[in-house]
Amino acid sequence: MLRYIQPIQSANTVKQSPSVATHKITTKQNFQHLLEQQSSLKISKHASQRLDQRNIKIDAVEWQRITDKVLEAKQKGIQEPLVVTPTTTMIVSAKNMTVITAMSRQESENQLFTNIDGTIILS
């Protein structure tokens, strides 16, 4: 089997086209957008249903506190923390930045939580 070797172009003859430079900027912007998405907490369909059924409301300030603590836990290697707030208890996938399930604090008092590897308590 014969394979032909293509000649190597010298660095002086290779010119970067404007489209390549534009592509780099676009890629950088897409990467920034991806980072922003990964640092915001999402709610799974199941958790959304539970929050609606149980009439649990979380304001923007508390949501940001929860997100910040989940990111901190993620940096420490925690993948599925139990998040306990004064009104709500949630299990979160820090890896996917997604709330898996949620319940009121009253419901969680006599519950056993499994498959968690950390706890975040917010007062």
ZICORCOR-V877021 format. One record per run of one state. SS is the DSSP state (H for helix, E for strand, C for the rest). FROM is the first residue (numbers start at 1). LEN is the number of residues. If there is no record, write none. Layout:
{{SS;FROM;LEN} {SS;FROM;LEN}}
This chain:
{{C;1;17} {H;18;21} {C;39;3} {E;42;2} {C;44;1} {H;45;9} {C;54;6} {H;60;16} {C;76;5} {E;81;4} {C;85;3} {E;88;6} {C;94;4} {E;98;7} {H;105;4} {C;109;9} {E;118;4} {C;122;2}}
